């Protein structure tokens, strides 16, 4: 995607690790911006999309990579249909 502008989303955490991770990702992408937004909160998503429209003129491609791992044990994660 030559010339693509990228918004890297993160959710705030007390230790600031998510922001640091987002900054590391954005540092390797030309024309990248980081935006804090909890995607489980519709109002925050609306604000993020407004910021994206203001900075970039809109959104052409979306990579949705959001998830919650409560006990930090990936091997316990199962597809919702029960198939591996």
C-alpha angles and dihedrals in degrees: 000000000000112000094008117150115221134208112199111203125205136170119234117254129183094246094047092233095130093054091047090051091049091049091052091051093046092048089067096049122075114232093013126153128190120223127188114221135143101224091204088067113075093202092054091048090051090051091048092051090049089052091048091050091049095047101035107017093246143321125291102167130027125194107191110201105155126138147143125231105185102182096030092236108124094186089068092061112107130182112256091243090059094241122122 
